[in-house]
Amino acid sequence: MKPAWIRLFGSAIVAGLVLGAAGRAVMYFVALEAGEAAGFSLGGSVDVILFGALVGTPVALVFWLVRPRVPLPVPWFGVVWG
C-alpha cells in the first residue's frame, strides 16, 4: 500500500480532472441556455481548477482526519447490497 500522501495527491488529481470537466460542461450548457457565447479559455479553466483546489483541499484534509474516527461500513458493502 502506498503512503497516505501519495494516495491523497492522486485522488486530488483525479477529482480535479473529473470535477473540472463536469464543471466546464455545466457552465457551457448554462451559457447556451442563457443565450451567451459559449466557449472555453485557458484562463477560465485555470480559475475553475484553482477554486476547486482552494475549496476541496481543506475539506479533504478534515475528512482525512475525521474518517478513522467515524464508524462506517466497508465501502463495497453498499455496492453489493444496495
LINFENBEL-V772761 format. One record per backbone hydrogen bond with DSSP energy under -1.0 kcal/mol. CO is the residue of the C=O (numbers start at 0). NH is the residue of the N-H. If there is no record, write none. Layout:
co:CO nh:NH
co:CO nh:NH
This chain:
co:2 nh:6
co:3 nh:7
co:4 nh:8
co:5 nh:9
co:6 nh:10
co:7 nh:11
co:8 nh:12
co:9 nh:13
co:10 nh:14
co:11 nh:15
co:12 nh:16
co:13 nh:17
co:14 nh:18
co:15 nh:19
co:16 nh:20
co:17 nh:21
co:18 nh:22
co:19 nh:23
co:20 nh:24
co:21 nh:25
co:22 nh:26
co:23 nh:27
co:24 nh:28
co:25 nh:29
co:26 nh:30
co:27 nh:31
co:28 nh:32
co:29 nh:33
co:30 nh:35
co:40 nh:44
co:41 nh:45
co:42 nh:46
co:43 nh:47
co:44 nh:48
co:45 nh:49
co:46 nh:50
co:47 nh:51
co:48 nh:52
co:49 nh:53
co:50 nh:54
co:51 nh:55
co:52 nh:56
co:54 nh:58
co:55 nh:59
co:56 nh:60
co:57 nh:61
co:58 nh:62
co:59 nh:63
co:60 nh:64
co:61 nh:65
co:62 nh:66
co:65 nh:68
co:66 nh:69
co:73 nh:76
co:75 nh:79
co:76 nh:80
co:77 nh:81
